[in-house]
Amino acid sequence: MFTPLIEALVQAIRALSAKKRTVQEKKLFLEANGPTSHELAVLALKGGSFDFLADEPAIYSYEDGEAIDS
């Protein structure tokens, strides 16, 4: 469908200097338009998928077991 356009973009990026290519690659691969962490958290809260956890007993506390070394 968009194969010719994509191929033209790939060729244009490959023709750039290494520094400019790195900038464009970061824009392409790191600046995704996906949901942010906050948006995912809101979705999880509003979606109700984890509502069952509200009924789980509190069986652990900070006083349980040994300290975790980081």
Sequence and secondary structure as in RCSB ss.txt:
>XXXX:A:sequence
MFTPLIEALVQAIRALSAKKRTVQEKKLFLEANGPTSHELAVLALKGGSFDFLADEPAIYSYEDGEAIDS
>XXXX:A:secstr
  HHHHHHHHHHHHTS HHHHHHHHHHHHTS  S  HHHHHHHHHHH TTGGGGGS     TTSS     
